[in-house]
């Protein structure tokens, strides 16, 4: 049986280079463990797309880091020359790749040694297009079926995808989403096309977060803005007009970031730049309260 090639990819933006090197080394180690224990993956590469104002790395630094990875992982670096955001950056990285599998991951994510093996095992289950890792220290609280591992949507902070399914649905909707919500939208379009998403609790990864003294996530100003923007765009695109209007009313008297997101949405609507609406029968998309799925617990 021919072993599928793997392309891991991350979009960079002014990241700490030591943290990036550490993430690459953890990925290389997970590959080494997969080859020792299962040996089902073929050649592997890590593509970095740099959306920073200036290049983070020189060619010499990339060559030196590639040598440190010990041959487990081919390292490729591309400077975009513009701030693409997450969705467009990943689409650009994936557009000319030949690998059968895509590992979409945040640049600071650290894979546990056996996580890649577990993700690949879940992806091989019938009908599966995407297998999502378990994020630590804050596991996402959305529900999943503990037997089948099926989940209503998947975060792509670290997710293994079949490249064919990713391209079948057009990748991320980078015309609509810049930073957040792109993974929810991709998940629902995959499910609309008949694919299954699975959550892998036995595939932990460390996804660093800024936590306060009570272990609560401290979001940045940009994170608050794009979270509000994506909530509006998802409500529009996935045919929830009543939810959209409730959000716009709430944001009108909300935080500065929410007011700015509402104003930007209205400008898009006036200019006719909103995406086509999908899933009018509500077969796939689910909104529970202010979230996009039922929750197992609260942070």
N, C-alpha and C positions, 0 to 999 in steps of 0.2 A: 504494500500500500504506500502510495506516494505521500510524504509528509508535507502538510501545508506550510507555506512560508508565513511569517508573522511580521507585520509592520507596526511598531509602537510609535505613537506620535504625541507631541506636546506643543502647545503654543506658549511662547515665552513673552514676558513683558517686564523688563527691569528686575528680573529675579536675581537672587544671590547665587553667584556661580558655584560656590561650594555646595550649596543645597542641590543645585542641578546635577553636579557631579555625583553627589551621594545618591540621588534618585536613580541615575543611570547605573551605578554600581549595584544597587538593590535589584534593579530589573535584570541585570546580567546574572546576578546570583540566582534569581528565580528561574531564569532560563537554564542555568547549569543544573539546578535541582530537577527541573522538568525532564531534562535529557538523561539524568541519572535514574530517575524513578519511572518515567513513562516513555520518553523518547518518541513522542508522537508529533512534535513540531519540527519543521525544517529550518531553513536559514532565517535569521532574524535581523531586523534593523530597527534603529531608533531615529526618528526624524524630529528635529527641532525646527519649528518655524518661529523666528524672532520678530515680534511686532514692536520692539522697543524703538525709541527715537534714534538710538545709535546701536551698532552691533555690540552684543555682549561678549562675543568671542572672536579671536583672530583664528585664521586657518591653522596656525601652529598650536594654539591651545586645543582646538578640536582634535588635531592629530595626536597630541599628547594624551588627551583623555581617552581617545579610541584605543590607544595602546594599553592604557590601564585596564580596559575592560577585558583584556585577555582573549580576544578573538570570539567571545560568545555573541557579540552584538556589533553590527556595523553601525557606525554613528554618522548621521548626515545632518548638516546645519544649513539653514536657508534664512537669510535676512530679508524680511518682507519690504522694509523701507516705508512702512506705514502701520498704523495701529488697526489691525484687522478685526480685533475682538476674537472671541473664542470660536464662534460658529464659522466665520469665513476662514480663519486660520486653519481650522481642521479640514474644511473642504479643500483648501488649496494643497494641504499636505497629502490628502488622500487621492487627489484627482488623477495623478499619473503613476500611482503605485500599482505594482503587479501582484502583491501578496494577497493570499486568500483570506487572511485574518487581519483585522485591525484592532490594536489595543489603544483606545483613546484614553488619555490620562492627563490629569493636571501635572504640571512640571515638578511639583514638590511632593508628589505621592511616593511613598515607600512601600514596595511590595514585600509581604512576608515570604519566606523561602518557598512555601508550597502553594501560594495563592494562584500563580499562573497555571499550575497543574489543575487546581480545582476549577478555575474559570473555564479551562478548555474542556474539562469533563462535563460541565453543565452545558456548554455550547454544543456538545455532540448529542445531547438529548434531542429526540425528534421534534422538528418544527422550530427549533430555537434559532433566533437571529442575533440575540444579544445576551450576554451573561455579565451581571453587575457585581463588583466586589463590595465587601462590607467595609465601610469607612469607620475608622477609629481616630480620635477618641469620641467622636459624635457619630454613632450609627444613625442612618436616616430612619426616622420612625414610621415610614409608610408600611402598609401591610404587605405580606406575601404569603403564599400558601406553603406551609411548612413541609408538605409532602412533595408537591410538584415543583416547588420553588418559583412558581409563576407570580409575577408582580405586575401591577397596572401601568407603571412607568419606571424607567431606569435613569439614575443619575450617571453621567459620563465622566465623573471625576476619575473613575477607573472602570472601564468596561471593555470587554472583548466582544467584537462583532464579526459577523460574516461580511466580508467586503462586498460580496454580490448583493446582499440584502440592503446594505448601506447605500449602494449606488442605485439600486432598484427604486428606492423612494426619493432619490435626489439628494442624499446627504443631509446636512443641517440646512435649515432655512436661514441662510445668512442675510437675505434681503430683509428679513423681519427682525431677527434676534441678533444682538451684539454680544451679550455676556451670559445672561440667565434665561431660562425657559426653553433654550434651544434643545436641551436633552429631553424635556417633557414632550415637546412637539415631535421630535424624531421618534420617540417611543410610540406615541399614538399613531404616527404614520406607518411605522412598522407593523403595529397590530392591525391597523386598517387594511394593510396588504396581506394579512393572514399569518403573520409571524408571531412567535411567542418570545416573551422576555422572561428571564429567570434571575433571581437574586441568590447570591452565593454566600451564606453566612460563614462557610468554612474557607472563604478567600479574603482574609483580612488585609487591609492596607492602612498605613498611617497617613492620614490627610490632616496636616497641621491646621489648627484653628486658633484664633485669638479668643481665649476664654477669660471670663471675669472670675472673681473670688468664689462664686457659686457655680462654677463650671458651665456658665451660659455663654453662648456664642456672641461675641461683640462684632457686629457687622460694621464695615467701613461705610463712608458716605456713598461711594460708588456702588457698593453692594446693595445698599438700601434703594438707590435710584433704579438700578437695573432690575431688582426684584419687583419693584412697583411697575416698571415698564413692561416686564414680561407677563405679569398678571393681567394687565390690560390686553396685551396682544394675544395671549392664549384665550382669553374670554371671547375676543372678537373672532379669531380664526376658527375656534372650535364651537362656534354657534351658540354662545350663551349671552344673548343681548341683555337680559335682565341682570345677570351678574355684572356685566360690563358697566351698565348704568349705575348700579349700586356702588361699584368700585370708584367710578368717576365722581360720584357724589361724596363718597368718603374721602377721597384724595383731595378734593377741593378744599376741605377744611383740615387736612392732615399735615404731615411734616413737610419741610421744604422740598425734600426729595420726591415725595408723593405728588406735591403740587406741580413740580417740574415735569414729572412723568406724565401727568394728566394733560398738561399743556402741550407736550410733545406729541402725545397721541392725537389730540384734536387737530394739530397741524397736519399730521399724516392723513387723518380722515378727510380734512378739507382739501388736501392736495390729491386725493385718490390713490394714496400709496400704501394702503393696507392690503394684506394678503387675501386671497380668495378664501371663502368660508368652507369648512369641511364638517363632515359628520353631523349633518342636520338632524339625523335620527338618534343621536347620542348613543351610538353602538360601542364606541371606544373611549372617548374622553369622559372623564369623571371629575367633578369638582365637589369636594366635601368641605363645607364651611368656606374658609378662605384658602384652603389647600387644594391640591390636585389629586388627592386620594385619601381614603380612610387611614387613620393613624393608629399604630399599635400602642403608642404612648406619647407623652409630651416631653419636650426638653425641660 
